[in-house]
Amino acid sequence: MDANKKWLSIPKETRSLLKSNVYCSNCKDAVEIKNFTVEDDNLGIVLKGKCKQCGQDVARLIENE
């Protein structure tokens, strides 16, 4: 299964929570990710994008179950 299919297989409410709980090392807090891509990883999928607050690069690993 490709990364995007894995992402879309997660319930919409859960995806929304995951997108709004990404750590930004610049803001030193959990932020919302914007303009993100979904990529495959050995452990699951990775969201890579920008911090909604400051624009810094951020990423979030979502592990396979």
Summary of the structure (lengths in Angstrom):
residues: 65
radius of gyration: 11.4
end to end distance: 13.9
largest distance: 33.8
contacts: 171
relative contact order: 0.25
helix: 23%
strand: 46%
